[in-house]
Amino acid sequence: MNPEAPVRAADDHWLTVVHHRFRDWRGSRPFWAGLFTALGGVPIAYFPYADLRLGNVTIAMATTAGAGSLIIGILLITLGIAQWYQQGIRVFAGVAAILLALVSLPVSNLGGFFLGFLFSLLGGALALAWAPGKPVEEDPAEAGDAGGAGAAEDEAFTGDPLGVPHPRDTETPYATETTAHADGGRNSAG
């Protein structure tokens, strides 16, 4: 049994179990990148088709590029969801999300009034920055050795318990008159 594995009692509430499973699922993929990318596509696709009613007055924000806005918004939502289920396309999805966010500025009401633009840009950047974690494998030599380090490591590195190196036997911790100075010369004062 892994000593770092969470211990769960048999009588855990189902919400706790669902929360732990979701947290494990979320940690193995670029979750926040996909969420921000998908959320950025919503205002980009919505605002060109929305209208605001104030009493008898209707304010329409429709533009001539409504179809372009819809395509950009749906592509961003699709890229966001694809990042959750296909981690291998994270670099492509990140670059595509950033490019679509930049194209949405002139096409779709300033990128969904900058809201969709900023979310998509952040999601694309997070997708490019995310890297999958690698499980740490335990070294069989370290597991059997109670001291922690082998004799070969002791010869190669001599340091204090915090890992800070100190001078070896062949090094002098102080300057002498034969020590070369930073300017390449020797100390002429004697």
MIGU-712027 format. One record per residue (C-alpha): residue in three letters; chain; residue number from 1; x, y, z. Coordinates in pm, 1 decimal. Layout:
BEGIN
- code	unit	pos	X	Y	Z
- Ala	A	NUM	X	Y	Z
...
! end
This chain:
BEGIN
- code	unit	pos	X	Y	Z
- Met	A	1	0.0	0.0	0.0
- Asn	A	2	122.3	345.8	-85.4
- Pro	A	3	189.7	545.3	232.7
- Glu	A	4	80.8	865.2	58.1
- Ala	A	5	-253.4	723.1	-55.4
- Pro	A	6	-551.6	877.8	117.1
- Val	A	7	-721.4	650.4	365.6
- Arg	A	8	-1096.8	647.1	322.3
- Ala	A	9	-1335.5	486.6	560.5
- Ala	A	10	-1606.5	256.3	430.5
- Asp	A	11	-1875.5	486.7	565.4
- Asp	A	12	-1762.4	798.3	371.1
- His	A	13	-2050.3	1003.1	240.2
- Trp	A	14	-2111.0	966.7	-133.0
- Leu	A	15	-2044.9	1338.8	-184.7
- Thr	A	16	-1700.8	1297.3	-30.7
- Val	A	17	-1626.2	1005.6	-261.2
- Val	A	18	-1744.1	1202.5	-565.4
- His	A	19	-1533.9	1501.3	-456.6
- His	A	20	-1219.4	1288.0	-422.9
- Arg	A	21	-1275.9	1120.4	-760.1
- Phe	A	22	-1333.9	1455.8	-930.1
- Arg	A	23	-1020.7	1599.8	-767.9
- Asp	A	24	-814.5	1302.5	-892.8
- Trp	A	25	-964.9	1335.4	-1242.1
- Arg	A	26	-905.9	1711.9	-1245.8
- Gly	A	27	-542.3	1673.9	-1136.8
- Ser	A	28	-451.5	1446.4	-1427.2
- Arg	A	29	-542.7	1688.7	-1706.6
- Pro	A	30	-530.8	2061.6	-1792.6
- Phe	A	31	-865.0	2122.7	-1624.5
- Trp	A	32	-842.2	2498.2	-1566.2
- Ala	A	33	-709.1	2558.1	-1915.1
- Gly	A	34	-1007.4	2377.0	-2065.8
- Leu	A	35	-1252.5	2553.0	-1835.9
- Phe	A	36	-1125.4	2903.0	-1915.7
- Thr	A	37	-1109.1	2827.0	-2287.8
- Ala	A	38	-1467.7	2694.5	-2293.1
- Leu	A	39	-1594.3	2983.7	-2079.5
- Gly	A	40	-1424.8	3228.3	-2315.8
- Gly	A	41	-1619.4	3089.2	-2609.1
- Val	A	42	-1959.0	3151.6	-2448.9
- Pro	A	43	-1965.5	3536.1	-2453.7
- Ile	A	44	-1798.7	3543.4	-2794.6
- Ala	A	45	-2079.6	3330.5	-2940.5
- Tyr	A	46	-2361.2	3484.7	-2733.4
- Phe	A	47	-2323.3	3863.0	-2757.0
- Pro	A	48	-2373.7	3904.0	-3135.9
- Tyr	A	49	-2712.9	3731.5	-3105.4
- Ala	A	50	-2823.2	3886.3	-2774.8
- Asp	A	51	-3062.2	4172.3	-2734.7
- Leu	A	52	-3136.4	4372.2	-2423.2
- Arg	A	53	-3491.8	4485.4	-2354.5
- Leu	A	54	-3548.8	4794.0	-2140.7
- Gly	A	55	-3924.8	4841.2	-2127.9
- Asn	A	56	-4033.5	4903.7	-2486.4
- Val	A	57	-3680.5	4970.6	-2609.1
- Thr	A	58	-3478.4	4683.0	-2754.6
- Ile	A	59	-3101.2	4717.3	-2781.5
- Ala	A	60	-2950.5	4471.7	-3028.8
- Met	A	61	-2577.6	4406.8	-3037.1
- Ala	A	62	-2588.5	4212.3	-3363.5
- Thr	A	63	-2307.9	4265.6	-3608.4
- Thr	A	64	-2254.9	4160.8	-3967.2
- Ala	A	65	-2006.6	3899.6	-3847.0
- Gly	A	66	-2255.4	3699.4	-3640.0
- Ala	A	67	-2171.0	3373.6	-3814.9
- Gly	A	68	-1798.9	3429.7	-3758.9
- Ser	A	69	-1861.1	3493.5	-3391.1
- Leu	A	70	-2066.7	3178.2	-3361.2
- Ile	A	71	-1795.0	2970.6	-3528.0
- Ile	A	72	-1519.9	3116.3	-3309.0
- Gly	A	73	-1724.7	3063.7	-2993.4
- Ile	A	74	-1814.2	2703.0	-3076.0
- Leu	A	75	-1453.3	2625.7	-3168.5
- Leu	A	76	-1331.5	2765.7	-2835.6
- Ile	A	77	-1588.8	2563.1	-2641.3
- Thr	A	78	-1489.2	2251.3	-2836.1
- Leu	A	79	-1117.8	2313.0	-2774.2
- Gly	A	80	-1182.3	2359.3	-2403.2
- Ile	A	81	-1371.3	2032.5	-2369.8
- Ala	A	82	-1117.3	1850.8	-2588.7
- Gln	A	83	-837.2	1956.7	-2353.5
- Trp	A	84	-1007.8	1765.5	-2072.4
- Tyr	A	85	-1030.4	1437.8	-2260.5
- Gln	A	86	-732.1	1451.7	-2498.4
- Gln	A	87	-430.2	1578.4	-2304.9
- Gly	A	88	-203.9	1514.8	-2605.1
- Ile	A	89	-352.9	1806.3	-2799.7
- Arg	A	90	-288.8	2062.1	-2527.4
- Val	A	91	-19.5	2249.3	-2724.6
- Phe	A	92	-232.0	2264.6	-3040.1
- Ala	A	93	-541.6	2361.5	-2840.0
- Gly	A	94	-350.0	2629.8	-2651.2
- Val	A	95	-211.6	2790.3	-2965.8
- Ala	A	96	-548.2	2763.5	-3142.0
- Ala	A	97	-729.2	2919.0	-2843.6
- Ile	A	98	-487.4	3212.6	-2834.9
- Leu	A	99	-522.6	3268.7	-3211.4
- Leu	A	100	-902.4	3244.2	-3199.1
- Ala	A	101	-909.8	3486.5	-2906.4
- Leu	A	102	-703.7	3736.6	-3105.4
- Val	A	103	-925.3	3693.8	-3413.2
- Ser	A	104	-1235.3	3747.8	-3198.2
- Leu	A	105	-1132.3	4106.5	-3120.7
- Pro	A	106	-1222.3	4251.5	-3463.1
- Val	A	107	-1482.3	3987.5	-3552.6
- Ser	A	108	-1699.0	3950.9	-3243.6
- Asn	A	109	-1779.4	4273.5	-3057.0
- Leu	A	110	-1425.3	4317.9	-2924.3
- Gly	A	111	-1398.8	3953.5	-2828.5
- Gly	A	112	-1725.8	3937.1	-2637.0
- Phe	A	113	-1659.3	4276.1	-2476.4
- Phe	A	114	-1310.9	4160.6	-2373.6
- Leu	A	115	-1461.5	3899.1	-2140.5
- Gly	A	116	-1440.1	3608.6	-2385.1
- Phe	A	117	-1108.8	3736.0	-2517.3
- Leu	A	118	-942.7	3739.0	-2174.8
- Phe	A	119	-1083.0	3400.2	-2069.6
- Ser	A	120	-975.6	3238.7	-2397.9
- Leu	A	121	-631.9	3396.8	-2382.9
- Leu	A	122	-583.1	3276.9	-2024.6
- Gly	A	123	-708.2	2928.3	-2112.2
- Gly	A	124	-471.0	2903.0	-2407.2
- Ala	A	125	-176.5	3016.8	-2197.7
- Leu	A	126	-261.2	2766.6	-1923.2
- Ala	A	127	-285.6	2488.3	-2182.2
- Leu	A	128	61.5	2570.8	-2311.6
- Ala	A	129	204.4	2586.4	-1959.8
- Trp	A	130	50.8	2260.9	-1831.9
- Ala	A	131	270.4	1951.8	-1826.4
- Pro	A	132	160.4	1604.5	-1717.8
- Gly	A	133	301.2	1485.8	-1387.7
- Lys	A	134	527.3	1183.8	-1375.0
- Pro	A	135	488.7	935.1	-1091.3
- Val	A	136	792.6	908.1	-866.8
- Glu	A	137	931.8	558.8	-864.6
- Glu	A	138	1105.3	438.8	-552.2
- Asp	A	139	1468.1	335.9	-602.5
- Pro	A	140	1523.9	-22.6	-478.5
- Ala	A	141	1872.4	70.1	-348.9
- Glu	A	142	1727.0	347.8	-132.7
- Ala	A	143	1449.2	124.8	-3.2
- Gly	A	144	1697.1	-133.3	129.3
- Asp	A	145	1950.6	118.6	262.4
- Ala	A	146	1845.9	263.8	597.1
- Gly	A	147	2116.9	532.8	581.6
- Gly	A	148	1966.1	682.6	268.0
- Ala	A	149	2283.4	742.2	60.2
- Gly	A	150	2535.5	496.0	-73.6
- Ala	A	151	2913.6	512.9	-48.3
- Ala	A	152	2943.4	632.9	-409.5
- Glu	A	153	2734.8	940.0	-331.6
- Asp	A	154	2946.6	1020.4	-25.9
- Glu	A	155	3261.4	1025.7	-238.8
- Ala	A	156	3105.3	1236.6	-513.4
- Phe	A	157	2951.0	1503.1	-291.9
- Thr	A	158	3050.9	1617.9	48.9
- Gly	A	159	2796.0	1850.0	196.0
- Asp	A	160	2630.4	1931.8	519.8
- Pro	A	161	2295.1	1778.9	618.0
- Leu	A	162	2104.2	2054.2	437.4
- Gly	A	163	2280.6	1973.8	110.1
- Val	A	164	2497.7	2286.7	99.6
- Pro	A	165	2841.4	2198.9	-37.4
- His	A	166	3153.4	2289.9	153.9
- Pro	A	167	3520.6	2287.3	47.6
- Arg	A	168	3679.2	1950.2	-15.6
- Asp	A	169	4019.3	1844.0	112.7
- Thr	A	170	4191.8	1965.3	-203.9
- Glu	A	171	4040.0	2316.0	-188.0
- Thr	A	172	4151.4	2601.0	33.6
- Pro	A	173	3876.4	2811.3	187.7
- Tyr	A	174	4094.7	3122.6	198.1
- Ala	A	175	4297.8	3320.5	-52.8
- Thr	A	176	4675.3	3299.1	-55.0
- Glu	A	177	4933.8	3498.1	-244.7
- Thr	A	178	4937.8	3231.0	-515.5
- Thr	A	179	4562.5	3242.9	-567.2
- Ala	A	180	4461.4	3397.7	-900.7
- His	A	181	4245.6	3704.4	-865.0
- Ala	A	182	3934.7	3783.7	-1063.9
- Asp	A	183	4126.9	4009.1	-1301.8
- Gly	A	184	4353.6	3717.7	-1392.0
- Gly	A	185	4666.6	3846.9	-1215.2
- Arg	A	186	4834.2	3756.4	-890.9
- Asn	A	187	4848.0	3953.5	-574.2
- Ser	A	188	5156.9	4174.1	-606.5
- Ala	A	189	5138.1	4301.7	-248.7
- Gly	A	190	5320.8	4067.2	-30.2
! end
